[in-house]
Amino acid sequence: MPGRRVRFSTERTFHSPPPQLSWSNSSATTSSSGPVTPPFIPHASLPGPTPYAPRRTHIPSPSGAKERAHDLVAISASPLLRYDVSIHPSAITTHFHGVSSAGLFEPAVYPPQRSITLTTPHLPWSIAVVASNSRHVTVSDVLNAIYRALRANVTPAEFRALSTLKLQHRVSEAYRQRYMRLRGHRGYAEEKRHGVKRVDFLMGCTEFRGLSATGAPAVWCLHVS
């Protein structure tokens, strides 16, 4: 990729401190307990959709199905939570009145599970979610697991495994836009230095849309757009 330098970190994964999740009905604010929350900018210049989308996508479980997701994380055209998965979960907001933060500690899926796996057509990796309370996976566990998993560093071999130079360019552009959001703010140099992360493989599709049952035991589909 002439004229474009892509960085790779020697560290495998970035571990963020467990955030104190909350939300408001206004714009996101910076949390002092976690990494700096960058100001949001749209990924307008990223060319086209993700290449991983299959011909048939997962759909929500039909009415009356045994498995369902908590309303806070259930797939919806208008999700209760506004969550950009490239930004720390402390920046989550909602436009819906009456949404209680107590829901963060309720089971993320029903029937409750001690661990679940998230898959998505947008990524070649799955995301493991384990109950932090040793009883059941909570909504908070899901939101934190998504963020932590997507902060994992991409290896040069994983980057080269992209099938075309065009896809490599799109991932590189997502990486550039991610660290450029912090330009002029604390953390810009560090974010750039840590290099390409798994979240960049979403190629701009970072808006959380929710979870739907796949039909496989304890396996759920993560939807983003």
C-alpha positions as a printed Julia matrix, in Angstrom:
225×3 Matrix{Float64}:
   0.0     0.0    0.0
   2.15    2.87  -1.25
   2.04    6.02   0.87
   0.25    4.3    3.76
   2.06    3.04   6.82
   0.27    0.47   8.93
   1.42   -0.22  12.46
   1.22   -3.47  14.4
   1.72   -3.72  18.13
   3.94   -6.36  19.7
   1.36   -6.68  22.47
  -1.41   -9.16  21.72
  -4.31   -7.58  23.55
  -5.25   -4.26  25.13
  -6.89   -4.76  28.52
  -9.04   -1.87  29.65
 -10.07   -1.42  33.3
 -13.62   -2.55  34.05
 -15.74    0.56  33.4
 -18.58    1.9   35.48
 -21.24    1.7   32.8
 -23.94    4.31  32.76
 -25.75    6.42  30.22
 -27.58    9.65  29.8
 -30.14   11.13  27.43
 -27.6    13.61  26.13
 -24.29   13.4   24.29
 -21.56   11.09  25.55
 -19.09   12.36  28.13
 -15.56   11.29  28.98
 -15.19    8.78  31.8
 -12.37    9.28  34.24
 -12.33    5.56  35.09
 -11.49    4.34  31.57
  -9.57    5.36  28.47
 -10.24    8.74  26.95
 -13.48    8.7   24.97
 -12.74   10.21  21.56
 -15.21   12.59  19.94
 -17.36   10.67  17.47
 -16.98   11.3   13.75
 -18.77    9.32  11.05
 -16.8     6.88   8.89
 -18.11    8.48   5.72
 -14.99    7.89   3.66
 -14.83    4.14   4.2
 -15.69    2.49   0.87
 -18.59    0.08   0.94
 -19.86   -2.56   3.37
 -17.94   -5.28   5.16
 -16.81   -8.18   2.94
 -17.71  -10.76   5.58
 -21.51  -10.43   5.29
 -22.98  -13.78   4.2
 -25.73  -14.18   1.65
 -28.14  -15.12   4.42
 -27.86  -13.19   7.67
 -29.07  -14.21  11.11
 -32.53  -13.0   12.03
 -34.16  -12.59  15.45
 -35.77  -15.63  17.0
 -39.45  -15.95  16.14
 -42.06  -14.97  18.69
 -42.42  -17.65  21.33
 -38.91  -19.01  20.87
 -37.23  -20.31  24.02
 -34.12  -18.15  23.66
 -34.26  -14.37  23.73
 -31.94  -11.48  24.52
 -32.5    -8.83  27.16
 -34.31   -5.8   25.76
 -31.18   -3.67  26.25
 -29.17   -5.85  23.87
 -31.86   -7.44  21.7
 -31.57   -6.8   17.97
 -33.64   -3.83  16.89
 -33.87   -1.29  14.09
 -33.87    1.27  16.92
 -31.77   -0.2   19.77
 -32.36    1.04  23.31
 -28.65    1.7   23.69
 -26.53    3.87  21.44
 -23.21    2.1   21.44
 -20.29    2.64  19.09
 -18.26   -0.5   19.73
 -15.02    1.29  18.84
 -15.45    3.58  21.87
 -15.28    2.7   25.56
 -18.65    1.46  26.91
 -18.73    4.33  29.42
 -19.81    6.49  26.45
 -23.07    4.55  25.9
 -26.16    6.75  25.72
 -29.88    6.24  25.23
 -32.68    8.34  23.8
 -35.36    6.33  25.6
 -36.79    7.58  28.88
 -37.39    5.04  31.6
 -34.36    2.88  30.78
 -32.75    1.94  34.09
 -29.06    1.22  34.57
 -30.13   -1.64  36.85
 -30.7    -3.59  33.65
 -26.94   -3.77  33.15
 -26.74   -6.4   35.88
 -29.64   -8.52  34.66
 -29.13  -11.63  32.5
 -28.16  -10.7   28.95
 -29.93  -13.73  27.49
 -32.76  -16.01  28.54
 -32.55  -18.64  29.75
 -29.53  -17.26  31.65
 -26.14  -18.72  30.75
 -22.79  -18.73  32.58
 -21.0   -18.18  29.26
 -21.99  -17.42  25.7
 -20.23  -16.96  22.39
 -20.88  -14.08  20.02
 -20.37  -14.51  16.3
 -20.82  -11.93  13.59
 -20.68  -12.03   9.78
 -18.55   -8.88  10.0
 -15.51  -10.57  11.57
 -13.55  -13.81  11.18
 -13.32  -14.11  15.0
 -15.85  -15.0   17.69
 -16.18  -13.3   21.09
 -16.36  -15.27  24.35
 -18.44  -13.77  27.16
 -18.08  -15.2   30.66
 -20.22  -14.33  33.67
 -18.4   -11.93  35.98
 -20.7   -12.84  38.87
 -20.2   -16.62  38.45
 -23.96  -17.03  37.94
 -25.02  -15.65  34.57
 -23.76  -13.42  31.79
 -25.09   -9.9   32.34
 -25.8    -7.09  29.9
 -22.7    -5.36  31.26
 -20.61   -8.49  30.62
 -21.69   -8.5   26.96
 -20.94   -4.81  26.38
 -17.54   -5.04  28.07
 -16.6    -8.29  26.29
 -17.35   -6.79  22.88
 -15.15   -3.79  23.56
 -12.27   -5.8   25.03
 -12.33   -8.36  22.22
 -12.28   -5.68  19.54
  -9.3    -3.98  21.21
  -7.17   -7.05  20.53
  -4.22   -6.24  18.29
  -4.14   -7.65  14.77
  -1.01   -9.54  13.8
   0.78   -8.94  10.49
  -0.24  -12.46   9.44
  -3.92  -11.73  10.14
  -3.67   -8.49   8.17
  -2.01  -10.24   5.23
  -4.76  -12.89   5.31
  -7.18  -10.3    3.93
  -7.88  -11.5    0.43
  -7.18   -8.29  -1.51
  -5.15   -5.1   -1.28
  -8.45   -3.19  -1.37
  -9.56   -4.85   1.85
  -6.2    -4.1    3.44
  -6.64   -0.47   2.44
 -10.11   -0.34   3.98
  -8.85   -1.78   7.27
  -5.94    0.68   7.2
  -8.35    3.55   6.62
 -10.52    2.44   9.55
  -7.39    2.36  11.73
  -6.39    5.85  10.56
  -9.83    7.29  11.24
  -9.89    5.7   14.68
  -6.7     7.33  15.9
  -7.41   10.59  14.06
 -10.51   11.05  16.21
  -8.09   11.76  19.05
  -5.94   14.26  17.19
  -5.39   17.21  19.48
  -6.54   15.2   22.49
  -4.74   13.16  25.13
  -4.04    9.62  23.95
  -3.64   10.33  20.23
  -0.01    9.19  20.01
  -0.64    6.07  22.08
  -3.69    5.06  20.04
  -1.72    5.46  16.82
   1.29    3.59  18.2
  -0.76    0.54  19.25
  -1.58   -0.12  15.6
  -4.36   -2.02  13.85
  -6.93   -3.7   16.07
  -9.74   -6.12  15.42
 -12.29   -3.32  15.55
 -10.69   -1.95  12.37
 -11.76   -5.12  10.55
 -15.34   -3.86  10.95
 -14.36   -1.21   8.38
 -16.61    1.44   9.88
 -19.53   -0.83  10.82
 -19.31   -0.02  14.53
 -22.89    0.82  15.5
 -24.27   -1.83  17.88
 -27.59   -3.23  16.67
 -28.09   -6.04  19.17
 -28.01   -9.81  19.55
 -30.13  -12.54  18.03
 -30.27  -16.27  18.69
 -28.52  -18.48  16.14
 -30.2   -21.73  17.13
 -26.92  -23.16  18.4
 -26.66  -23.6   22.18
 -25.2   -20.49  23.89
 -24.18  -18.96  20.54
 -25.56  -15.54  19.63
 -25.15  -13.35  16.59
 -23.77   -9.86  17.13
 -25.27   -7.3   14.73
 -23.51   -4.07  13.83
 -24.0    -1.58  11.03
